[in-house]
């Protein structure tokens, strides 16, 4: 998977790593993102000043630190969104009522990328070629994700409190996309599959714990049993039903 662009974590620059992994190139650096953050701060200051520069609200705003960046290298969702707008890309919350997003629940594989956030950490999940990759900067290398596991992985992240965003627009052309269509990647590290199976079980257990409907309860139990079977087609049907319930919770 050498062709896949993947920045490893440096300081608290996960927003930079997230964006560059999504775009598959070193397109943004801390200076670029700081400039965007300062522009957002200034736009907010101008809006606040409309209430009167002598007002308590305006004076309180001036005393507050920036909500778009800090000294550690953290950048807000507004900065991420502004950076993507430069490329004609749109960041839409997974929980949005936007019709483009509601259809993602049942089949996230038809999308091209997701950005996830939890406790100030950002990372990208993106399709390259015909395969999905977890491009989290905390990983030593990109992690290959199967189509079926992608939906369950997103459900698990949602249960864990992550904010998930869907990317809309045309992503820039990249070598990895072309190369992986010709020669799909193979995950060498067998530990990944073992870890994935554990995560699958955890996501299903969470769904089972939260489910109050008897029919859903029994369905998820059946799915857990199906994970040990060899009937791949039936498994996929059951898994997708569980995924839909998990994402709608």
C-alpha positions in Angstrom: 0.0 0.0 0.0 3.0 2.3 -0.6 1.0 4.2 -3.2 -1.5 5.4 -0.5 -0.6 8.8 0.9 -0.7 8.6 4.7 0.7 11.2 7.2 1.5 9.9 10.6 0.6 11.8 13.7 2.8 14.8 14.4 2.0 16.8 17.6 -1.7 17.7 17.5 -1.8 18.3 13.7 -4.5 15.6 13.1 -6.6 18.1 11.1 -3.8 18.6 8.7 -3.1 14.9 8.4 -6.9 14.2 8.0 -7.2 16.7 5.1 -4.0 15.6 3.3 -5.0 11.9 3.6 -8.4 12.8 2.1 -6.8 14.7 -0.7 -3.9 12.3 -1.1 -1.2 14.8 -1.0 0.7 17.4 1.1 -1.8 20.1 0.2 -2.2 21.8 3.6 0.3 22.8 6.4 -0.2 24.5 9.8 0.3 27.9 8.3 -2.4 27.4 5.7 -4.9 26.2 8.3 -3.9 29.0 10.7 -4.7 31.5 8.0 -8.1 30.0 7.5 -8.8 30.0 11.3 -7.8 33.6 11.6 -10.1 34.5 8.7 -13.0 32.8 10.4 -12.1 34.6 13.7 -12.1 37.9 11.9 -15.5 37.2 10.2 -16.9 36.3 13.6 -15.5 39.4 15.2 -17.1 41.6 12.5 -20.5 39.9 13.2 -20.1 40.5 16.9 -19.2 44.1 16.4 -22.5 44.7 14.7 -24.0 44.6 18.2 -21.8 47.5 19.2 -18.1 47.5 20.0 -18.9 48.8 23.5 -21.3 46.0 24.3 -20.5 43.4 26.9 -20.9 40.6 24.4 -18.3 42.1 22.1 -15.8 42.8 24.9 -16.3 39.3 26.2 -15.7 37.9 22.7 -12.4 39.8 22.4 -11.2 38.3 25.7 -11.9 34.7 24.6 -9.3 32.6 22.9 -10.0 31.5 19.3 -12.6 28.9 18.9 -11.1 27.8 15.6 -7.5 26.9 16.6 -5.2 26.7 19.6 -1.5 26.6 20.3 -1.4 22.8 20.2 -2.3 22.6 16.5 -6.0 21.8 16.9 -8.3 23.2 14.3 -12.1 23.3 14.4 -14.7 21.8 12.1 -15.2 25.2 10.6 -11.5 25.3 9.5 -11.8 21.8 8.0 -14.9 22.8 6.1 -13.3 26.0 4.8 -10.2 24.0 3.7 -12.5 21.6 1.8 -14.4 24.5 0.1 -11.1 25.5 -1.5 -11.3 22.2 -3.4 -15.1 22.5 -4.1 -15.8 19.8 -1.5 -18.6 19.9 1.1 -18.6 18.5 4.6 -22.0 17.2 5.7 -22.8 15.7 9.2 -23.7 12.1 9.0 -26.7 12.9 11.3 -28.0 15.6 8.9 -31.5 15.5 7.4 -29.9 16.2 4.0 -31.5 13.8 1.5 -28.0 13.0 0.2 -27.0 11.7 3.6 -30.1 9.7 4.6 -29.5 7.3 1.8 -25.9 6.6 3.1 -27.3 4.8 6.2 -28.2 1.6 4.3 -25.2 1.6 2.0 -22.2 3.8 2.9 -20.0 2.0 0.3 -21.5 4.1 -2.4 -19.9 7.3 -0.9 -16.3 8.3 -1.5 -15.0 9.4 1.9 -15.9 10.1 5.5 -14.2 12.4 8.1 -14.5 11.4 11.8 -13.9 13.4 14.9 -13.7 12.5 18.6 -12.2 14.6 21.4 -10.3 16.9 19.1 -8.9 14.1 16.9 -9.7 14.0 13.2 -9.2 11.2 10.7 -10.3 10.2 7.3 -11.8 7.0 5.8 -11.6 7.0 2.0 -12.2 4.8 -1.0 -9.2 4.4 -3.2 -9.6 2.2 -6.3 -12.5 0.0 -5.3 -11.3 -0.5 -1.7 -11.8 1.4 1.6 -9.0 2.5 3.8 -8.8 3.8 7.4 -6.2 6.7 7.0 -6.1 7.6 10.7 -2.7 9.3 11.4 -2.4 7.3 14.7 -2.0 4.1 12.6 1.4 3.0 11.5 0.1 2.5 8.0 -3.3 2.6 6.1 -5.7 0.0 7.2 -7.7 -1.9 4.6 -11.5 -2.1 5.4 -13.9 -4.5 3.7 -17.1 -3.2 2.3 -19.2 -5.1 4.9 -16.9 -4.0 7.8 -17.1 -0.3 6.7 -20.7 0.0 7.6 -20.2 -1.8 11.0 -17.1 0.3 11.6 -19.1 3.5 11.1 -21.8 2.2 13.4 -19.2 1.4 16.0 -17.7 4.9 15.8 -21.2 6.4 16.1 -21.9 4.3 19.3 -18.5 5.4 20.7 -19.5 9.1 20.4 -17.7 10.0 17.2 -19.0 12.8 14.9 -19.0 11.5 11.4 -19.1 13.7 8.2 -19.8 12.7 4.6 -17.7 14.2 1.8 -19.5 15.5 -1.3 -17.9 16.8 -4.4 -15.1 15.7 -6.8 -11.9 14.7 -5.0 -8.7 15.5 -6.8 -7.1 12.9 -9.0 -4.5 10.8 -7.4 -2.1 8.0 -8.3 -3.3 5.7 -5.6 -6.8 5.6 -7.0 -5.5 4.6 -10.4 -3.0 2.0 -9.2 -5.4 0.3 -6.7 -7.9 -0.2 -9.5 -5.3 -2.1 -11.5 -3.8 -3.9 -8.5 -6.0 -4.0 -5.3 -4.2 -3.9 -2.0 -3.8 -7.0 0.3 -3.7 -6.6 4.0 -0.6 -8.4 5.2 -1.0 -8.0 8.9 -3.2 -10.8 10.1 -3.7 -9.0 13.4 -5.9 -6.5 11.7 -8.5 -9.0 10.8 -8.6 -10.3 14.4 -9.0 -6.7 15.6 -11.7 -6.1 13.1 -13.6 -9.2 14.3 -13.4 -7.9 17.8 -14.8 -4.5 16.8 -17.6 -6.2 14.9 -18.6 -8.1 18.1 -18.3 -4.9 20.2 -20.5 -2.9 17.8 -23.1 -5.7 17.7 -23.1 -6.1 21.5 -23.7 -2.3 21.8 -26.6 -2.5 19.4 -27.9 -5.5 21.3 -27.6 -3.7 24.6 -29.4 -0.6 23.3 -32.1 -2.4 21.4 -35.5 -2.4 23.1 -37.5 -4.0 20.3 -37.8 -7.8 20.6 -37.5 -8.3 16.8 -34.3 -6.2 16.6 -32.9 -8.1 19.7 -33.4 -11.5 18.0 -32.1 -10.2 14.6 -28.8 -9.0 16.1 -28.4 -12.3 18.0 -28.8 -14.1 14.6 -26.2 -11.8 13.1 -23.7 -12.7 15.8 -24.3 -16.4 15.1 -24.0 -15.8 11.3 -20.5 -14.3 11.7 -19.4 -17.9 12.4 -21.2 -19.4 9.5 -20.1 -20.0 5.9 -23.2 -18.6 4.2 -21.7 -15.4 2.9 -24.7 -14.1 1.1 -27.1 -14.6 4.0 -24.6 -13.0 6.4 -24.4 -9.9 4.2 -28.2 -9.5 4.3 -28.4 -9.8 8.0 -25.4 -7.6 8.6 -26.8 -4.8 6.5 -30.1 -5.0 8.5 -28.2 -4.6 11.7 -26.1 -1.8 10.3 -29.3 0.1 9.3 -30.7 -0.3 12.8 -27.5 0.8 14.5 -27.2 3.9 12.4 -30.8 4.9 13.0 -30.5 4.6 16.8 
